[in-house]
Amino acid sequence: TIAQGNYAVSRSTNKIGLKRAGLSSAAIENIHNAIRILIKGSATIKEGLSRIEEECQKDEHIQYLVDFVKSSERGVAK
């Protein structure tokens, strides 16, 4: 994710970095949608995770994101 500002705010998914890492366009869009739901489209992280599991295509990248957020001991910035 790309952040901007004195109090860093998430601005966009680093699509160029994902493309350079060899991900397909479909996988990149799926990750982008999941991040938008998590960061901007839900009131809480827990609600966002539920929406991701319902609305995004399940693949290894989405599962990694969900597992990472769930196992985070200090939480994630929204």
C-alpha positions in Angstrom: 0.0 0.0 0.0 1.2 3.5 -0.7 0.7 6.1 2.1 0.9 9.9 2.1 0.8 12.7 4.7 2.2 13.7 8.1 -0.1 11.2 9.7 0.3 8.6 7.0 -3.0 7.7 5.3 -3.3 4.8 3.0 -3.9 6.1 -0.6 -3.7 3.2 -3.0 -2.5 -0.3 -3.6 1.0 -0.6 -5.0 -0.1 -2.2 -8.3 3.2 -1.6 -10.0 5.0 -3.5 -7.3 2.5 -6.4 -7.5 2.9 -6.5 -11.3 6.7 -6.5 -11.0 6.3 -9.4 -8.6 4.6 -11.4 -11.4 1.0 -11.3 -10.3 -1.7 -11.4 -12.9 -4.0 -8.5 -13.5 -6.9 -10.4 -12.0 -5.0 -11.2 -8.9 -3.9 -7.5 -8.5 -7.5 -6.3 -8.9 -8.6 -8.9 -6.3 -6.0 -7.7 -3.8 -6.9 -4.1 -4.6 -10.6 -4.7 -3.9 -9.7 -6.5 -0.6 -7.5 -3.7 0.6 -10.2 -1.1 -0.3 -12.8 -3.1 1.7 -10.4 -3.4 4.7 -9.2 0.1 4.8 -12.0 2.3 3.4 -15.1 0.2 3.0 -15.9 -1.0 6.5 -16.4 0.4 10.0 -14.1 -2.1 11.8 -11.3 -4.5 10.8 -13.4 -7.5 11.8 -16.3 -6.3 9.6 -13.8 -5.8 6.8 -12.4 -9.3 7.1 -15.9 -10.7 6.9 -16.7 -8.7 3.8 -13.4 -9.7 2.1 -14.3 -13.4 2.8 -17.7 -12.9 1.3 -17.0 -10.6 -1.7 -13.4 -11.3 -2.9 -12.3 -14.3 -4.9 -10.6 -16.7 -2.6 -7.0 -17.3 -3.6 -3.6 -17.6 -1.9 -3.0 -13.9 -1.8 -6.3 -13.0 -0.2 -5.9 -15.9 2.3 -2.5 -14.5 3.2 -3.9 -11.0 3.8 -6.7 -12.3 6.0 -4.4 -14.6 8.0 -1.9 -11.8 8.5 -4.5 -9.4 9.8 -6.1 -12.0 12.1 -2.8 -13.1 13.6 -1.5 -9.5 14.0 -0.8 -8.9 17.7 -0.7 -5.1 17.4 -3.4 -4.7 14.8 -3.2 -2.9 11.5 -3.5 0.8 10.7 -6.7 1.8 9.0 
